């Protein structure tokens, strides 16, 4: 019984130092220059979303940068929207990051005639695995 208690106490004592080493930002690869590491979550997919919004404004989403399943879902969604989103919303005025989860980012886009919430996710290869929008006003 004493051995189990001793091991438990040793684990409790060792845990803080292990946690410090695991989560030390400077211990992450590629951070020897002293710059802070990239955030674990937050505004990760803004460039991909801006690209899609520009493509939509031009009249054709870029399906090549999406997984096949995501591309098919977006094609079906856009086929049902009349008039086209770019005609309804006007041109993009601003894009603001709202929040993120481990899988996706949420943004609010302000267009000339509408506010639209966007949710976007990408896989490790940079392919969009999920993209959705909802008109807020």
N, C-alpha and C positions, 0 to 999 in steps of 0.2 A: 504494500500500500504506500509506503514511504517513497519508493522508487517512482510510482505513477505521479505522486504529488510533485516530486522534484522535477520530473520531466515537464509537467504542466507549467511549473514556475519558470523553468528555463525557456520554454516556448513563449511565454508571455513576455519575458525580458528580451528575447531575441527579436520578437516581431517588429517593434518600432524601427530598429536599425535596418532590418530587411526591407520594410516599407519605404524607408528613406532612400535606400539604394535603388529600389525598383522604380520609384516615381521621381527620381532626381532628373529634372529637365535636361541638365547638362550631360547626363549619362545616355541620352538618346543618340543614335547614330547620326553623324553629319552635323553635330552641334559643337564641334571643337572651336569654332570661330567666336564663341561667346554670345551669339545671337539667340534669342529665345526660341524654343521649339514651336512648331505650328500647333494650333489648338487641336485638341482631340476631336472636338465638335465645333461647328460654327462656320457658316459661309464657305463651305467646301466646294459647292457646286455652282457658284454664281456664274462663272465663265460659261459653263455648259448651258445654263438657263438663259443667259443673255444671247448666246448663239441661237438657241431655239426660238426665242422671241423675235430676233432679227429675221430668222427664216420664215416665221409665221407672218410677220409684217410684209415680207416679200411674196407671200402667197403659198409657201410650201414648207412645212416642217422638214427638218433634216432627219429622215428616218434611218439613214446609214449609220448614225452614231448611237443608235438604240439597239437593244436586244430585239430579235425578231418578234417575240411576244409583245413587248412594249410598243413596237412600231405598229403592229396590227391593231392593238387596242386604241392607239391614238388616231390611226387612220379612220377607224369606225366612229370614234367620237367626233372627229372633224367633219365627217361625211354628213352627220345629222345636224350640224350647226349652220343655220342660215339666218341672216347673212354671215359671211365669214367673220371670224373673230377680229381680224385686223380692221375690217370695215366697222364693226360694232365699237371697238375700243379706241381707234385712232392710233397714233404713234406713242411709243414708250417715252414717258417723262422721267420716271425714276424707278429704281429697283432697290428695295430695302430688305435686308435680312431680318427675319423675325425670331426664329428659333431652329433648333436642330435636335435630332435624336441620333442614336448610333447609326441609323440606316438612311436618314433623309434630312433634307433642309427645307425650311418653309420660308417663303419670301412674299412680300407684298409689292406688286407692280402697280404703278400709277401711270395710266395712259391718259390721253387727251380727254376721253369720254368715259372712263371707267377705272375702278380699282379692282384688281384681280389678285387672288391668293394663289400662289404656285407651290406645289410640293414636288421635289425632284430627288431622285436617288441614282447613284452610279455604282457599278461594280469596280473591282480593283483594276480591271482592264480599261476603265474609262467609258464603258458603254452605259448609256442610260437604262436603268432597270425599272424605273417608274417615274412617270411625270403626269401630273394632274393639275387642273386649275378650276377655280370657282370664282365667278364674278361676285364681288362684294357690293358694288354700287355702280 
